[in-house]
Amino acid sequence: MRTVDLFSGCGGLSLGFQNAGFEILSAFDCWKPAIAVYRQNFKHPITEIDLAATEARDLIAELQPDIIIGGPPCQDFSSAGKRDESLGRANLTLSFAEIVTHVKPSWFVMENVTRIAKSQVLESAIALFKKSGYGLTSSVLNASYCGVPQARKRYFLIGQLGGNDGDLSEYLIKNQSSEPMTVFEYLGDSLGIEYFYRHPRSYKRRGVFSIHEPSPTVRGVNRPVPKTYKKHPGDPCDIDENLRPLTTIERSYIQTFPKTFKFEGGKSDLEQMIGNAVPVKLAEYVARCILKFVESGSCHQVEICRDRQLSLF
């Protein structure tokens, strides 16, 4: 399917869908550091543009995509943010919906933090999608059951023009693994450590994790072990001079970016764009679920996938 990625960041969604066999036509974002990284890693173009601007809709419509994917900024919903929809960034979810309903691709995929499910802006977006004739499937996926060594939960809303609500639910559920993926299963001993530190939001939570479990959610900040940190009852090892946080690049591996992916730029920018990214393997999982559904003959686009002889799962 011909694909456009909105609010693409450094390209987690793009790469996952590309790996599944989707043809990425173009990406769109307005954050220069992420755009620079994206351009280093993809052959197709990325356009710097404010996606809330009216001209963005017409520009995207000219590409005639079969599917629009994207993760509108989540800071206004995130547990790491202010959880205040009035700050303005939540409106970009509506911008995503307005672009989709203007362009009317056969499919769309929208990703966000789980807290968006309780937001007023999502209700407004869903109303727009339904008015335009989209059948909707919503799901909260734990990335560790979808090929990612990270206990990261994210909300997905998938729409098919002319489809039925819940069409994709079975596929999103049945293809998950029975056990969560651990860091060791994905990376083996390549990190050279058995334990690592991830700074907790509150010292009521543990900060030390083993590679023999999924990593906690990779966030946009990465801090060293504070000198004042005291061992939490849940920490699996003692606190000593050998304990360290994951490096910036190691965190990209936890987000399932390949080791060949190029990250260049300032450390704080890289930490933020890696933390904000959709894990590549999670994006690929969702993409392959869509293709499984299409290949099953449950929708009119079945010939697209059969012609391309895509390998699913």
Helices and strands as residue ranges (DSSP letters): E 2-6, H 12-19, E 23-29, H 32-41, E 46-48, H 54-61, E 67-70, G 85-87, H 91-103, E 107-113, G 114-118, H 120-131, E 134-142, G 143-145, E 153-161, H 169-174, H 183-187, E 195-197, E 208-210, H 248-254, H 267-276, H 280-295, H 302-308
